[in-house]
Amino acid sequence: MSTENTPSHDGLSRRKFIYNTAVATGAGMLLTGSLAGNAASFIKPADTFTVKQIMDMFIKQIPGAPFAETVDTLKSGSPDTVVTGIVTTMFATIDVIRKAIKVGANFIIAHEPTFYNHADDTAWLKDDDVYQYKADLLKQNNIAVWRNHDYIHSIKPDGVTIGVLKQLEWLDYADKDLPNLLTLQSTSLRELLFHAKQKLDVRGEVRYIGDLNETCRRVLFLPGAAGGKRQIEAIMKYKPNAVFCGEISEWETAEYVRDARAKGDNISLVVLGHIASEEPGSEFMLEWLNKNVPGVKAHHISSGSSLSFI
């Protein structure tokens, strides 16, 4: 979750989390009676969808949508393309695009930018060979890419948060009005940290501030990149024992938590990484597609972490 230019409806305090999803239906009908012998020719064909129809179907369920200002636009392809297959992912990387081609998908729904900046502005990249290679790969294979960031965060409940909490097996501990706030059974920071690493498939090191033996019960989960001010304001308001987040500016939230501990507060910070903290949101999107667009094959392809650790 990026915060640059993100609409206000993505604010943590406004997520009241009531989820209502309409299920798209469509079934073939067989004619009977005197036409039974030719029944096959009267079977209703499977529903087809264009890129725009699927986008509109998702956006329709969002309060206040469509948004006048949003980064959730097509980054490649035509809205009129008939969808043959869908891939959900965090980042539409070149590797993800190649895998989408292999499974016959021509529509990628990504959560984060495709072209290296929040608004996917490409004017400054027009002469760059990396950008050109990626753009050409998409164009040559007639692949549409839609970023679903603001909308999936604004659905009631927030699709990314719910997707991650389900994978963490923490959903039952979530506050009904603010699922980002969890009341867990008392356990050590060490146990919580390694549980999160295992459930979210975090490979490599995880940065943290705190005593691994300290007991935690009240946990604040802030996926993605909420930003230092929002993270600190949430700590001030909800007084958690631990904050699990995606990423930080090291000169903001980390320094606040360090000083809070020096003051004597029971507060720890765990930085999972942006991708690890939001990837299950793409799994949430996959479940939505399977329910609402059942006639189109959909796959989740993890973009993986861009960074390695030693």
C-alpha positions in Angstrom: 0.0 0.0 0.0 1.6 3.2 -1.1 0.5 6.6 0.3 1.6 9.0 -2.4 -1.5 10.6 -3.9 -3.7 7.9 -2.4 -7.4 9.1 -1.9 -8.5 9.8 1.7 -11.0 6.9 1.5 -8.1 4.6 2.1 -7.7 6.0 5.7 -7.2 3.4 8.4 -9.9 5.0 10.6 -12.6 4.7 8.0 -12.5 1.0 7.3 -15.6 -0.4 9.1 -15.4 -3.6 7.2 -18.8 -4.8 6.1 -18.4 -7.0 3.1 -21.1 -7.5 0.5 -20.1 -9.0 -2.8 -22.5 -9.8 -5.6 -21.9 -13.1 -7.3 -22.1 -13.1 -11.1 -24.1 -16.0 -12.4 -24.6 -17.7 -15.7 -25.5 -21.3 -16.5 -26.2 -23.0 -19.8 -29.7 -24.3 -20.5 -30.7 -27.4 -22.4 -33.8 -27.4 -24.5 -36.0 -30.4 -24.1 -39.1 -32.0 -25.7 -39.2 -32.1 -29.5 -35.9 -30.3 -29.8 -34.0 -32.7 -27.6 -32.1 -34.2 -30.6 -30.6 -30.8 -31.4 -30.0 -29.8 -27.7 -26.3 -29.2 -28.2 -26.9 -26.4 -30.7 -29.1 -24.6 -28.2 -26.7 -24.6 -25.2 -26.0 -21.1 -24.0 -22.3 -20.3 -24.5 -20.2 -19.6 -21.5 -20.3 -15.9 -20.5 -17.5 -13.8 -21.9 -16.2 -10.6 -20.2 -14.2 -7.7 -21.4 -11.5 -6.1 -19.3 -13.7 -3.1 -18.6 -16.7 -5.3 -17.6 -14.6 -7.0 -14.9 -13.1 -3.7 -13.7 -16.6 -2.1 -13.5 -18.0 -5.2 -11.7 -15.3 -4.8 -8.9 -15.5 -1.0 -8.7 -19.3 -1.1 -8.5 -19.2 -2.6 -5.0 -16.9 0.2 -3.6 -18.5 2.9 -1.5 -18.2 6.3 -3.3 -16.7 4.8 -6.4 -15.7 5.4 -9.1 -13.1 7.8 -7.6 -12.3 11.0 -9.4 -8.7 10.7 -8.6 -7.1 7.3 -8.4 -4.0 5.4 -9.6 -6.3 2.4 -10.4 -6.1 2.7 -14.2 -5.1 0.5 -17.1 -1.4 0.5 -17.6 -1.4 -1.5 -20.8 -4.0 -2.8 -23.2 -7.5 -2.0 -24.2 -10.6 -2.0 -21.9 -12.5 -3.7 -24.8 -10.2 -6.8 -24.8 -12.2 -10.0 -24.3 -10.5 -11.7 -21.4 -9.1 -15.2 -22.0 -7.5 -15.6 -18.6 -6.6 -13.6 -15.6 -3.5 -13.3 -13.4 -3.5 -11.6 -10.0 -0.2 -10.5 -8.6 1.5 -7.8 -6.5 3.8 -6.5 -9.3 3.4 -7.1 -13.0 7.1 -7.9 -13.4 8.6 -9.2 -16.6 8.7 -12.7 -15.1 5.0 -12.5 -14.1 4.1 -11.3 -17.6 6.0 -14.3 -19.1 4.2 -16.7 -16.8 0.9 -15.1 -17.7 1.6 -15.7 -21.4 2.4 -19.4 -20.7 -1.0 -19.9 -18.9 -2.9 -18.1 -21.6 -3.9 -15.1 -19.6 -4.3 -11.7 -21.3 -5.4 -9.7 -18.2 -3.1 -9.0 -15.2 -4.5 -7.4 -12.1 -1.6 -6.0 -10.1 -1.7 -4.2 -6.8 1.3 -2.1 -7.2 2.8 0.1 -10.0 4.0 -1.5 -13.3 6.4 1.3 -14.3 8.4 2.2 -11.2 6.4 5.1 -9.8 3.1 5.5 -7.9 1.2 7.1 -10.8 2.8 4.9 -13.5 3.9 8.1 -15.3 6.1 6.9 -18.2 7.1 10.2 -19.9 10.4 10.2 -18.1 11.0 6.6 -19.2 10.2 6.9 -22.9 13.8 6.4 -24.0 14.7 3.8 -21.4 15.3 0.3 -22.8 14.0 -1.5 -19.6 10.7 0.3 -19.8 10.5 -0.2 -23.6 11.2 -3.9 -23.3 8.4 -4.4 -20.8 5.9 -2.2 -22.6 6.6 -4.0 -25.9 6.2 -7.4 -24.2 2.8 -6.4 -23.0 1.8 -4.9 -26.3 3.0 -7.8 -28.5 1.0 -10.2 -26.4 -2.1 -8.0 -26.2 -2.0 -8.1 -22.4 -4.0 -5.6 -20.4 -2.7 -4.6 -16.9 -5.0 -3.0 -14.4 -3.7 -1.7 -11.1 -6.2 -2.4 -8.3 -4.9 -0.5 -5.3 -7.2 2.2 -4.1 -10.3 0.2 -4.8 -9.3 -3.1 -3.1 -8.2 -1.0 0.0 -11.5 0.8 0.0 -13.8 -2.3 -0.2 -15.6 -3.1 3.0 -13.8 -4.9 4.4 -10.3 -3.9 3.1 -9.5 -6.8 0.8 -5.7 -6.7 1.4 -6.0 -6.6 5.2 -8.6 -9.5 5.2 -6.5 -11.5 2.8 -3.4 -11.2 4.9 -5.1 -11.8 8.2 -6.7 -15.0 6.8 -3.3 -16.2 5.8 -1.8 -15.4 9.2 -4.8 -17.2 10.8 -5.4 -14.1 12.9 -8.8 -13.1 11.5 -10.6 -14.4 14.5 -8.6 -12.1 16.8 -9.4 -8.9 14.7 -11.5 -6.1 16.1 -14.9 -6.2 14.3 -14.8 -2.5 13.5 -11.0 -2.2 12.9 -9.5 -5.5 11.8 -6.1 -4.0 11.8 -6.2 -4.1 15.6 -5.8 -7.6 17.0 -6.2 -9.0 20.5 -4.2 -12.2 20.6 -3.5 -14.7 23.3 -0.5 -13.5 25.3 2.7 -14.8 23.5 6.2 -13.7 23.0 7.4 -11.4 20.3 9.6 -14.2 19.1 6.7 -16.6 18.6 4.6 -13.9 16.8 7.5 -13.0 14.5 8.4 -16.5 13.5 4.7 -17.4 13.0 4.3 -14.4 10.6 7.5 -15.4 8.8 6.2 -18.9 8.3 2.6 -18.1 7.3 3.6 -15.3 4.9 6.6 -17.3 3.5 9.1 -14.5 4.4 12.5 -15.8 3.4 15.5 -14.2 4.9 15.9 -11.7 7.7 13.1 -9.7 9.3 14.0 -6.4 10.9 12.5 -5.6 14.3 12.8 -3.4 17.4 12.2 -4.9 20.8 12.9 -7.8 23.2 12.0 -11.1 21.6 11.1 -12.5 25.0 8.6 -9.7 25.8 4.9 -10.7 25.9 2.6 -9.3 23.3 -1.2 -9.3 23.3 -2.4 -6.2 21.5 -1.0 -6.1 18.0 -1.5 -3.4 15.3 -1.1 -4.8 11.7 -0.4 -2.1 9.1 0.4 -3.7 5.7 2.2 -2.0 2.9 3.7 1.5 3.2 1.2 3.4 5.4 3.8 6.1 6.0 5.6 7.3 9.2 3.0 9.8 10.3 0.0 7.3 10.0 2.0 4.5 11.6 3.0 6.8 14.6 -0.5 8.2 14.9 -1.9 4.7 15.0 0.6 3.7 17.7 -0.4 6.8 19.7 -4.1 6.1 19.4 -4.3 2.3 19.9 -1.3 1.7 22.3 -0.3 -1.7 20.9 2.4 -4.0 22.3 3.6 -4.7 18.8 3.3 -3.2 15.3 3.6 -5.5 12.3 4.0 -3.4 9.2 5.2 -3.7 5.6 7.8 -1.1 5.3 9.0 2.1 7.1 11.1 5.2 6.6 13.9 4.3 9.1 14.1 7.9 10.3 10.4 8.0 11.3 8.6 5.1 12.8 11.7 3.2 13.9 13.0 6.2 15.8 9.6 6.8 17.5 9.5 3.2 18.7 13.1 3.3 19.9 12.3 6.4 22.0 9.0 4.9 23.2 10.9 1.9 24.5 13.6 4.0 26.1 10.7 5.9 27.9 9.5 2.5 29.2 6.7 1.6 26.9 6.0 -2.0 26.0 6.1 -1.6 22.3 7.9 -3.5 19.5 8.1 -3.1 15.8 8.4 -5.8 13.1 9.1 -4.9 9.5 7.9 -7.7 7.3 8.6 -6.1 3.9 6.0 -4.5 1.6 5.4 -7.5 -0.6 5.1 -10.0 2.1 2.7 -7.9 4.0 0.3 -7.4 1.1 0.7 -10.4 -1.3 -2.3 -12.2 0.2 -4.4 -9.3 -1.0 -3.9 -10.8 -4.5 -5.2 -14.1 -3.2 -8.3 -12.2 -2.0 -8.7 -10.9 -5.5 -8.4 -14.4 -6.9 -11.2 -15.6 -4.7 -13.3 -12.7 -5.8 -12.7 -13.5 -9.5 -13.6 -17.2 -9.0 -16.9 -16.2 -7.4 -17.8 -13.4 -9.8 -16.3 -14.4 -13.1 -16.4 -18.2 -12.8 -16.2 -18.8 -16.5 -12.7 -17.3 -16.9 -9.7 -19.1 -15.7 -7.8 -17.1 -13.0 -4.4 -17.7 -11.4 -2.4 -16.0 -8.7 1.2 -15.7 -9.6 3.4 -14.4 -6.9 5.9 -11.7 -7.9 8.2 -12.7 -5.1 10.5 -10.4 -3.3 12.8 -8.2 -5.3 15.4 -8.3 -2.5 17.7 -11.0 -1.2 19.3 -11.1 2.2 22.6 -12.3 3.5 
